[in-house]
Amino acid sequence: MTCIPNEKRYDGALFNRCGRSGIVLPPISLGLWQNFGGVNVFETGRAVIRRAFDRGVTHFDLANNYGPPYGSAEENFGEILRKDFAGHRNELLISTKAGWDMWPGPYGVGGSRKYMLASLDESLARMGLEYVDIFYSHRPTADVPLEETMGALVQAVRQGKALYVGISSYSPERTREAARILKSEGVPLLIHQPSYSMLNRWVEKDLLGTLEELGVGCIAFSPLAQGLLTDKYLNGVPAESRAKSGVWFNNEFLSAENLKRVKALNEIAKGRGQSLAQMAIAWVLRDKRVTSALIGAHSVEQLNNSLDATKKLQFTDAELTEIDRYAEDGAVDLWKGAREEAA
């Protein structure tokens, strides 16, 4: 059945300016990292995406290797676009990325021009698109000159296969250099996608200030610390959790210290009339330098809960002070090694 979008989807919808660009993003964007691959129920993912659009979410974030298996999230998203959004492409902002491993051999990973552009072509084919709105360098790479990786992003724009470009998990110093190279080619850096949460605050030291100075937007991924900042682990480890599956979740995340912090933060959220997940998302968005928070969702119910974070985005000084007592580094930054290796 073809999707008939909610006619009132933009009534009251919020949007934030992305740096100093002409683009705005919804405060909460939907990422298809997990839950939308070939191993997942297609109609469930389809329902989540349709509901997100009905609630004013216009930005959908993918990458070449999202699934599992690799590529299947883009394939499924492409099918959903054809079934439900054929007449709404101009209302959508679609992003994809390349950088992590995608296919075997030396040309299926990293930041080379060959890999980046071949990957983009494959992503466009899987989604049935002529262009993406944002094409990212998914991670910094130490063994590829930054000029080559940025040159690939520039070429994607000049070929009309991407409208804007972004980077993910780059250090402040490498971000400055990437922005400089892109600017010299007449292609501004639109956005940076770092991990950021109450248990992973590395961006606050220098990166957010760097992005503000450069006029670059910021979309924070993993604001829920891979699900740790939800009610999922307050009473043990559920069988269907990432901790049980071992997918992008280190059981060391469930240290006594982290669980103590999570339980304390949950009590603060209760006092605000929010779920812990809602407060965690709102907290990331408290800093106006953060354009959007990137979430995942395995059901419409979970999506609705997360999107309801926008109903209470303001914090009192007392609440922020109390949160700071527990919002400390929890060793959940899985991307730190790649960032530091390429620094």
Legacy VTK file of the C-alpha trace (Angstrom):
# vtk DataFile Version 3.0
C-alpha trace
ASCII
DATASET POLYDATA
POINTS 343 float
0.000 0.000 0.000
1.381 3.406 -0.994
2.136 5.782 1.852
-0.148 8.789 2.256
1.839 11.148 4.503
0.279 13.090 7.326
-0.795 16.434 5.837
0.054 18.152 9.128
3.553 16.683 9.407
5.204 20.110 9.409
2.779 21.747 11.829
4.906 22.635 14.829
7.944 20.809 13.431
11.293 22.124 14.650
14.385 22.675 12.496
17.888 23.864 13.332
20.325 25.695 11.070
23.288 23.493 10.087
26.281 25.688 10.812
26.283 28.704 8.528
24.817 26.821 5.571
21.458 27.124 3.880
20.392 23.730 5.236
18.261 23.045 8.300
17.890 19.684 10.018
15.237 18.318 12.351
16.493 18.231 15.954
16.190 14.442 15.820
17.239 12.526 12.704
16.735 8.825 12.004
19.761 6.618 11.421
19.549 3.204 9.760
22.694 1.757 11.333
20.828 -1.122 13.002
17.284 -2.517 12.686
16.829 -1.877 8.940
18.989 -4.577 7.360
18.264 -7.834 5.615
18.069 -9.744 8.913
15.293 -7.449 10.142
11.565 -7.470 9.357
11.124 -5.209 6.324
7.630 -4.014 7.199
8.747 -3.009 10.700
11.494 -0.795 9.325
9.098 0.572 6.736
6.579 1.490 9.440
9.285 3.253 11.478
10.431 5.346 8.510
6.882 6.254 7.548
6.068 7.266 11.110
9.234 9.346 11.361
8.278 11.286 8.228
4.754 11.795 9.547
6.287 13.371 12.657
8.433 15.852 10.786
11.680 13.881 10.474
13.142 14.767 7.087
16.702 13.491 7.503
17.565 9.807 7.066
21.173 8.732 7.608
22.766 5.633 6.082
26.173 4.193 5.171
27.391 1.669 2.652
27.872 -1.120 5.202
24.734 -0.626 7.288
22.745 -3.815 7.692
23.487 -6.557 8.363
24.395 -7.808 5.831
26.409 -4.947 4.377
24.437 -2.859 1.909
21.056 -4.233 2.919
19.926 -1.128 4.842
20.394 0.939 1.688
18.618 -1.704 -0.392
15.645 -1.751 1.978
15.578 2.030 2.207
15.580 2.234 -1.580
12.593 -0.094 -1.721
10.770 2.038 0.858
11.547 5.148 -1.172
10.038 3.555 -4.258
6.967 2.264 -2.442
6.192 5.250 -0.239
8.207 8.346 -1.059
8.470 8.513 -4.843
6.730 11.879 -4.873
8.491 13.222 -1.788
12.205 13.022 -2.652
12.588 16.802 -2.500
11.277 16.798 1.067
13.944 14.349 2.208
17.559 14.858 3.160
19.376 11.557 2.612
22.972 10.926 3.620
25.365 8.034 3.184
29.010 7.362 3.985
32.091 5.358 3.070
35.204 4.628 5.074
34.770 1.457 7.085
35.119 -1.973 5.460
32.648 -2.808 2.717
34.095 -5.483 0.396
37.192 -7.740 0.482
40.624 -6.648 -0.633
42.646 -3.456 -0.357
40.161 -1.276 -2.263
37.145 -1.970 -0.062
38.008 0.135 2.966
39.599 3.448 3.903
39.674 6.858 2.329
41.113 6.348 -1.155
39.486 8.069 -4.106
38.875 4.651 -5.712
37.034 3.275 -2.678
35.074 6.410 -1.831
33.689 6.995 -5.320
33.063 3.330 -6.123
31.208 3.022 -2.836
29.071 6.069 -3.578
28.111 4.657 -6.975
27.042 1.403 -5.322
25.089 3.244 -2.625
23.188 5.263 -5.232
22.374 2.082 -7.154
21.106 0.303 -4.035
18.842 3.212 -3.103
17.779 3.973 -6.664
18.910 7.597 -6.372
20.677 9.977 -8.724
22.291 11.812 -5.804
22.489 11.915 -2.021
22.158 15.140 -0.108
25.250 14.481 2.047
28.180 12.173 1.348
30.510 11.571 4.292
33.997 10.373 4.863
32.878 7.886 7.513
36.150 7.918 9.442
39.638 9.373 9.350
42.327 7.111 7.899
46.002 7.368 8.754
47.299 5.691 5.581
45.558 7.926 3.014
46.482 11.588 2.409
43.661 13.810 3.589
43.875 15.660 0.265
42.899 12.453 -1.536
39.883 11.719 0.655
38.647 15.307 0.507
39.321 15.325 -3.227
36.958 12.368 -3.583
34.236 14.300 -1.746
34.808 17.278 -4.027
34.578 15.058 -7.090
31.282 13.586 -5.848
29.831 17.094 -5.641
31.155 18.119 -9.040
29.706 14.973 -10.590
26.292 15.839 -9.145
26.221 12.689 -7.011
26.208 14.604 -3.708
24.948 18.069 -2.844
26.964 18.506 0.350
29.822 16.734 2.118
30.582 15.769 5.673
33.065 13.961 7.886
32.620 11.660 10.855
34.752 10.996 13.945
37.540 13.379 12.887
39.651 15.085 15.554
39.409 18.883 15.879
42.796 19.319 14.185
41.967 17.028 11.284
38.571 18.690 10.976
40.259 22.066 10.503
42.535 20.661 7.820
39.668 18.918 6.039
37.644 22.143 6.042
40.628 24.067 4.678
41.171 21.625 1.811
37.493 21.581 0.897
37.234 25.365 1.022
40.201 25.690 -1.331
38.211 23.613 -3.831
35.057 25.683 -3.402
33.158 22.950 -1.573
32.368 23.894 2.038
32.297 21.330 4.804
28.629 21.128 5.782
28.601 18.845 8.804
30.551 16.698 11.246
29.099 13.512 12.740
30.759 12.613 16.060
29.703 10.244 18.816
28.365 12.206 21.785
26.415 11.315 24.891
26.319 11.870 28.621
28.847 9.033 28.954
31.018 10.169 26.022
31.716 13.892 26.144
34.910 14.167 24.089
33.420 16.694 21.650
33.065 19.306 24.376
36.807 19.789 24.822
37.677 21.252 21.419
35.511 19.887 18.623
32.307 21.866 19.203
34.283 25.091 19.441
36.109 24.224 16.240
32.847 23.541 14.407
31.337 26.798 15.637
34.373 28.739 14.449
34.295 27.044 11.044
30.527 27.420 10.649
30.074 23.656 10.383
27.022 21.797 11.665
27.124 18.879 14.094
24.938 15.780 14.170
25.640 13.636 17.214
25.400 9.880 16.829
24.927 7.355 19.631
23.353 9.892 22.027
21.998 6.902 23.969
25.447 5.293 24.284
24.453 2.174 22.324
21.303 1.830 24.431
23.017 2.202 27.796
21.204 5.502 28.420
17.753 3.910 28.325
15.735 1.884 30.799
16.982 -1.305 29.107
19.722 -2.122 31.589
18.233 -0.805 34.824
17.193 -4.301 35.924
19.684 -6.613 34.261
20.549 -7.489 30.672
17.557 -8.393 28.462
17.957 -11.296 26.054
17.337 -9.172 22.927
19.821 -6.448 23.853
23.031 -5.536 22.037
24.927 -6.653 25.139
23.665 -10.197 24.528
24.174 -10.081 20.773
27.663 -8.608 20.989
26.892 -6.205 18.128
28.782 -2.950 18.679
28.476 -3.348 22.428
31.275 -4.162 24.827
30.087 -5.841 28.008
32.547 -3.646 29.873
30.054 -0.838 29.212
27.943 -2.501 31.924
30.489 -1.775 34.638
29.277 -1.128 38.152
30.285 2.516 37.780
28.318 2.976 34.565
25.225 1.247 35.900
25.359 3.438 39.001
25.537 6.534 36.786
22.702 5.322 34.577
20.424 4.656 37.539
21.151 8.099 39.003
20.500 9.768 35.646
17.257 7.817 35.342
16.072 9.323 38.631
16.819 12.819 37.309
14.849 12.025 34.165
11.896 10.865 36.260
11.969 14.169 38.090
11.741 15.947 34.717
8.816 13.795 33.620
10.881 12.139 30.887
12.252 8.719 30.118
16.011 8.400 30.447
16.308 8.147 26.657
14.330 11.338 26.189
16.492 13.213 28.668
19.685 11.873 27.083
18.591 13.138 23.659
17.465 16.492 25.032
20.748 16.846 26.919
22.792 16.421 23.719
20.632 19.099 22.084
21.031 21.537 24.975
24.163 22.875 23.251
23.081 25.030 20.314
26.198 23.995 18.410
24.626 20.536 18.043
22.307 20.676 15.046
20.656 17.278 15.385
20.745 14.081 17.432
20.904 10.889 15.391
18.845 8.027 16.783
17.940 4.496 15.781
14.657 2.713 16.432
13.563 -0.928 16.298
9.855 -0.161 16.550
7.359 2.649 16.063
6.851 2.718 19.834
10.561 3.263 20.459
10.692 5.908 17.744
7.779 7.809 19.249
9.383 7.718 22.677
12.619 9.176 21.335
10.917 11.849 19.228
8.958 12.961 22.278
12.247 14.246 23.689
11.541 17.477 21.809
8.566 18.126 24.102
11.004 19.115 26.868
14.365 20.362 25.631
15.030 22.979 28.308
17.065 22.312 31.457
17.380 24.347 34.613
20.851 25.186 35.881
20.179 22.948 38.864
19.307 20.008 36.606
22.452 20.455 34.531
24.582 20.638 37.664
23.012 17.445 38.992
23.457 15.668 35.648
27.126 16.686 35.569
27.672 14.688 38.769
26.979 11.497 36.843
27.578 12.383 33.187
31.187 11.254 33.140
33.239 9.291 30.656
32.088 5.692 30.681
34.624 4.252 28.218
31.899 3.804 25.584
33.657 5.674 22.756
34.250 2.806 20.301
35.583 5.229 17.673
38.331 6.777 19.777
41.048 4.480 18.415
40.414 5.344 14.758
40.282 9.052 15.609
43.547 9.024 17.529
45.341 6.796 15.025
44.699 9.297 12.246
45.285 12.402 14.351
LINES 1 344
343 0 1 2 3 4 5 6 7 8 9 10 11 12 13 14 15 16 17 18 19 20 21 22 23 24 25 26 27 28 29 30 31 32 33 34 35 36 37 38 39 40 41 42 43 44 45 46 47 48 49 50 51 52 53 54 55 56 57 58 59 60 61 62 63 64 65 66 67 68 69 70 71 72 73 74 75 76 77 78 79 80 81 82 83 84 85 86 87 88 89 90 91 92 93 94 95 96 97 98 99 100 101 102 103 104 105 106 107 108 109 110 111 112 113 114 115 116 117 118 119 120 121 122 123 124 125 126 127 128 129 130 131 132 133 134 135 136 137 138 139 140 141 142 143 144 145 146 147 148 149 150 151 152 153 154 155 156 157 158 159 160 161 162 163 164 165 166 167 168 169 170 171 172 173 174 175 176 177 178 179 180 181 182 183 184 185 186 187 188 189 190 191 192 193 194 195 196 197 198 199 200 201 202 203 204 205 206 207 208 209 210 211 212 213 214 215 216 217 218 219 220 221 222 223 224 225 226 227 228 229 230 231 232 233 234 235 236 237 238 239 240 241 242 243 244 245 246 247 248 249 250 251 252 253 254 255 256 257 258 259 260 261 262 263 264 265 266 267 268 269 270 271 272 273 274 275 276 277 278 279 280 281 282 283 284 285 286 287 288 289 290 291 292 293 294 295 296 297 298 299 300 301 302 303 304 305 306 307 308 309 310 311 312 313 314 315 316 317 318 319 320 321 322 323 324 325 326 327 328 329 330 331 332 333 334 335 336 337 338 339 340 341 342
